[in-house]
Each structure stands twice: as C-alpha cells, then as structure tokens.
Amino acid sequence: MTEAVAAPARADAIALIAGAGRLPQLVADSLDRAGRAYRVLAVRGFAERSMRARADATVDLLDIPGALAILKDWAPAGIVPAGSVARPNPAALLNAAHALRNRDMLKAIAGGDDRLLRGVLSLLEENGHRVMGVHEVAPDLLSPEGRLGLYAPDAAAETAIETGRTLLASLSPFDVGQAAVLAGARVIAIEGPEGTDRMLARARRLGRRAFGFGPATRASVLVKLPKRGQDLRIDLPAIGPRTVRNAAAAGCVGIAIGAGYTLVVDRPETVAAIDRHGMFLIGLKVDP
C-alpha cells in the first residue's frame, strides 16, 4: 500500500527517506534550521511516529515500484536515506503481495543489511536520482575537529589514538569495521559485524579484573573512523549518549572520532555524558 500527497512545488527540494531511529528526525530538524525545502517518504513499520506524522508519503518496504513512482512524481534535487531498515517487523511486511509482484527486483537486494542498502541506492541511481548522504545535507550534525567537552587525552591516550588510526587504516581493504578499543599500543578489541556496542561489551569483559569481577580497568580508548573509500551515504559512523555509556563501562578514558565524517547524535547530551564520566571526546582530521 502506498500513500502519497501532491509533489513538492520547489525544484530544489530533496526527498528524505525515513527509516527507523532518531536520525531521520535529526536530519529533518537540521534541514528546517537551514531553511532547505524537502519532502518525507516514510517507510511503513520503520519510521518513528514523529516522522510518520510529518510524512508526505508512506510506502511499504517491499513496494519498490510504488516508491519509485512517488519519487518520479516529486522529481527531487536529491534523495537522502536516513535511518535503519535492518529488522522488519509485521507492520513493515503488512502487504506481502508486493514481495511476489516485485520478486525480480528483490533478488537484486537480497542478503545482508549492507547489500540491501547498496541495492536500494543502485535502483535509485538507475532511475536517474541523485543519492546524497546525511553528511552532505546536514553537516551541523557531524563532529567538528578538536576537543568536545572538558577533558583532553593524555600521552597514553594519544598513543592509543595513533595506534587506532594505523590499525583501522590497515583494515580498510577488508571491510571489517569502523572502530577499535586500544590501550596504548595494545589492541583490546576490533569491531566486526556485531557493531560498536557489542564490541564495547566484549572489551568490558576483557578489561575486568581477575576472575571477571568488578568494573573494567579505566585505561583504553575507543577509536571510531570511516574506512577508506567508505560510502558515507549508507554507512556514516555515529556515536551518541549510549556509546558514551558503553565506552565508560568498557573502561575507556575517551573516544576519538573522524571530524566531519561522524554523526554525533544528540550532541549536547553526548558531550554532557562525556564530561560526567570524566572522559575526553575528540574529533580527528581524517581523509577517508
């Protein structure tokens, strides 16, 4: 089922495709602040209530022709995908008939989350649309260069940051992950398909005192940087208050991220959490 309204009047308007999570709302708020025209295409079963309420059109996840028809009618200057569509719920799959009608299209995007997103981007581009990343339309959501918060890294943390830079750069060709936890020149954990939060949980277990009791020893640094050649339109590194809590629990004394290429979700809350835990947060100059 597809629900749509009239096409936007402004030729420079962009289309924001809203998936799950807070990111679509943050992007919409940023576009509002910038005074940029846009329309919202919400994915049913994924978009949050706030985005469904402001949506100009709503589509089922599997209604690919319906979504393409709306976008053709809108003729946006660009399309910005924001939010996750990784775990379908019953509402997202409500109209299962679309799966049968569009099975040939779905074969192209079957597989894991990454292949799904890349397949969607390819379909959009094949239909003449320009796909843009959040970093292109909402730069105010990204980390600046330099220190955020009250604290700065000490010499041991600087060593960990440089070790992390070298490690992640060397792993880029293997598409392993965006993050690692390090203590000085020692590697504690490397992010894999499980994501940053689960990697931090693993680092927490490894950092506990003898017999696994007590909190993790505070000695490590979380380094999270974009991979070289990474398609930031679908895989933009991000941190937020939850990342800070999990890093603190894992024994991290600070977090280093790529300036201009890392989304800081709810920045005031994130920086407040960093200060509250006595940690540093620093944006590093990177060249992905």
Protein Blocks (a to p, Z undefined) as FASTA:
>chain_A
ZZdddddfblkbccddddedjklmmmmmmmmmnopacdddddehkacfklmmmpcbdcdf
klmmlmmmmmmmnopabdcdedjfkbccfklmmmmmlmmmmmmmmmmmgccfklmmmmmm
mmmmmnopacddfklmmmmlpccedjedjbdcdfklmmmmmmmmmmmmmmmmnombfcdc
dehjbcfbdcdfkojmlmmmmmmmmmpcehhiajdddfbdcdddddehiafklmcccddf
klmmmmmmnopabdcddehiaccehkllmmmmmmmnopacddddddZZ
